[in-house]
């Protein structure tokens, strides 16, 4: 059956009065579905970035965005592909996904390294009223039922938790685990380097990156800087830790032009990580003159500072508001200056650096912030906790990695803080807590690449925007087993907004990566399932995932904190 005629679409050339009249015509026309009218009236309109780039004001951009939506709606109504039941559901769902995704974009753009990831999380926790704990002091006497707390390790690992109002020592922990690090180029201890008239930066590859994707990118620099200060009154010396982020294109790794490459080199882009990845900071003649003057002015005889590019040291000092000679060490890395953004023809993708695994960190943070303010805390008798570790990409074996005592120590110290003797660990109480606890180990998953679909096992090919992935490997590269996988699916089923779930295991003729799940499970004895939100381009300088999967992840995490207690009681053994 043919669709009824509907009002003609709004055209850019129409005067404002005509546009308004046309919108009113949509509102008054009985042939236009009520759902469509509601959509036009109430939906949140995004402002296309391209319009802003073209110089349109925000108001003009919103007006043009509305016109585009009306034209699309008109076309869909004319074709009969839109009906009362589906219009609002589809559009509202995308609006809801986009709202969370834009918030994720801001987080990802700010969190350019593990230090700034933890700092961004800490700022949000502070704003929400979480109490910061010192890991050097006992927790006894500081924790209260219903309270929310956090602490950091090395400023690059984060533990945050909410205590159920009915919690007692020996009860379980609901833990969401992720990691704060991603493959990137880290600055070497002595970073000064030059060649062929250019000033360069000595860098080292961190983790297993797709290093060819770092070529021809505008790179900024961020990380931790140690600064020496001396009190003018007491003359006491203090070493302060500062975070720095210079979000502008300071460095670039340039590709060799095609004309200077052999046929073999053109056929396969091979990267020598030592010789080909040193970024260019500037031209040698210009920077060396400034460097000579700087060193003469400050009379610097420090061997470490002599090994750094003076222009870079001066820029960092300016950013921190200190003198160059006060800088005594740093841990710096490079990052792509391009901000995170929504992409795809319908804005259904999130394009960003560091999705593996800051997408998980972001969703875990949103979950604990939301849960800490929920009514469920009043009836909860467990600890709801997120733990975001550094150094997953290089094996987790460090003082702040998942292979460290951080996780077991958190369970032990929090449990002891509510025991009769708050300064002693009771083995029985601790073991009881371990057996009642559960970990969602969440790291990004491999979505099927349409150009390389054969790389996936044919029955286990997760798709973007299609749900959270349960990751299984019978050789325990993932910690999932029959029981823990079932618990994840049940949590998805019990979620207020039902969460679609997908399955992943590698082909039998392919190696399997791993993550923090098996490490945490082995170190603590806590039941664990490995999960992830699907993405493409993992370990690239720029990655992509579906925005709906952020929402699916958030809903699953919320269900975990809200429903695990009751679900666990129903399991035998």
Secondary structure by P-SEA (a helix, b strand, c coil): cccccccbbbbccccaaaaaaaaaaaaacccccaaaaaaacbbbbbccaaaaaacccaaaaaaaaaaaaaaaaaaaaaacccccccaaaaaaaaaaaaaaaaaaaaaaaaaccaaaaaaaaaaaaaaabbbbbcccccccccccccccccccccccbbbbbbbcccccccbbbbbbbbbcccbbbbbccccccccccbbbbbbbbccccccccccccbbbbbbbbbbbbbcccccbbbbbbbbbbbcccccccccccccccccccccccccccccccccccccaaaaaaaaaaaaaaacccccccccccaaaaaaaaaaacccccccccccccccccccccccccccccccccccccaaaaaaaaaaaaaaaacccccccccccbbbbbcccccccccccccccaaaaaaaaaaaaaaccccccccaaaaaaaaaabbbbccccccccccccccccccccccccccbbbbbbbccccccccaaaaaaaaaaaaacccbbbbbbbbccccbbbbbcaaaaaaaacccbbbbbbbbbccccccbbbbbaaaaaaaaaaaaaaaccaaaaaaaccc
